[in-house]
Structures are given as structure tokens and as C-alpha cells.
Amino acid sequence: MAEDIKTLDDLKAAVGGTEALAAAAPAREPKRDALGRSYATGRRKDATARVWIRPGSGKVVVNGKEMAVYFARPVLQMILRQPFQVAGVAGQFDVMATVKGGGLSGQAGAVKHGISRALQLYDPTLRGALKAAGFLTRDDRVVERKKYGKRKARRSFQFSKR
């Protein structure tokens, strides 16, 4: 049988084609609660965000404050809007998020991760665009701990000859 398969087309024919593979994979079901919301957790650095999305006018509330008040820097507001722009659903969902830990940059990244995960749970057809943009992957970079005998994590104390 291994001698018969010499090209990719032969392999597809032996497996049953791409239609059989697509049919074997179960279709993703939307996950929504009784109020029509989707929930997801987002993380970045030391920050953790709990995010709920529901259909609405595009209002974003973080820790009880409007997005423009909580994330005053335009760059952080842009980070929060990215998942909606990539998915092509800008202004169609309201977001309610609570975020703890880390600084503002890490919190913005955590909310972005949570929004992306909640969007793909609400509408599984958006998963491809969000995954291609890398928004569903948790950025696991964290600050390295300080070691004893060092000034910082890796920086040594300044050498003194005398």
C-alpha cells in the first residue's frame, strides 16, 4: 500500500479526501449563557481579565469605568479595539470586563485576549480570523525574577577595581 502513495493527491484519495476530514471534525457550537452573553478569561503578564460580551452598541466597561477613562492612553484603547476590527464586528458588541493584577499595559493585553476568546465562543465562525491574527494565543512572557548576588535579574553590580 505504501508503494501506491507517491503524491499528495494519492494520499488524499487514500484518506478519503478533504471532505471526509472536514466532516470528521465536529462543528463548534456557540457558548452563551441565559442572558445571551459569552464569557472568557484573558491573561497577560501578571494581569487577569474576566470578560463578558453581548450584542450591543460597542460600549466597553472595564472595572465599572468607560474604556476611555480606565485606559486613558490611545494606544491601550487601540489594543482593545483590535479583536473587533480583525473579526469585522466593530461596534456590534458590548463588553463588560473586570481586570486585576499587573499594570495598565498588561491589563489591556489581558482584556484583548479575553475579548478575542469570548468572540470566538459567541460566534465560532470568527475563530479563523482571530487565530490568524494571533489573538487567541496567550502571550506567556513574564518578568524574570531577581537573583541573589545580582542587581537585577541578570545585571551584575558595577565592578570596582579599588
C-alpha positions, 0 to 999 in steps of 0.5 A, a space after each residue: 500500500 505504501 508503494 501506491 502513495 507517491 503524491 499528495 493527491 494519492 494520499 488524499 484519495 487514500 484518506 478519503 479526501 478533504 471532505 471526509 476530514 472536514 466532516 470528521 471534525 465536529 462543528 463548534 457550537 456557540 457558548 452563551 449563557 441565559 442572558 445571551 452573553 459569552 464569557 472568557 478569561 484573558 491573561 497577560 503578564 501578571 494581569 487577569 481579565 474576566 470578560 463578558 460580551 453581548 450584542 450591543 452598541 460597542 460600549 466597553 466597561 472595564 472595572 465599572 469605568 468607560 474604556 476611555 477613562 480606565 485606559 486613558 492612553 490611545 494606544 491601550 484603547 487601540 489594543 482593545 479595539 483590535 479583536 473587533 476590527 480583525 473579526 469585522 464586528 466593530 461596534 456590534 458588541 458590548 463588553 463588560 470586563 473586570 481586570 486585576 493584577 499587573 499594570 495598565 499595559 498588561 491589563 489591556 493585553 489581558 482584556 484583548 485576549 479575553 475579548 478575542 476568546 469570548 468572540 470566538 465562543 459567541 460566534 465560532 465562525 470568527 475563530 479563523 480570523 482571530 487565530 490568524 491574527 494571533 489573538 487567541 494565543 496567550 502571550 506567556 512572557 513574564 518578568 524574570 525574577 531577581 537573583 541573589 548576588 545580582 542587581 537585577 535579574 541578570 545585571 551584575 553590580 558595577 565592578 570596582 577595581 579599588 
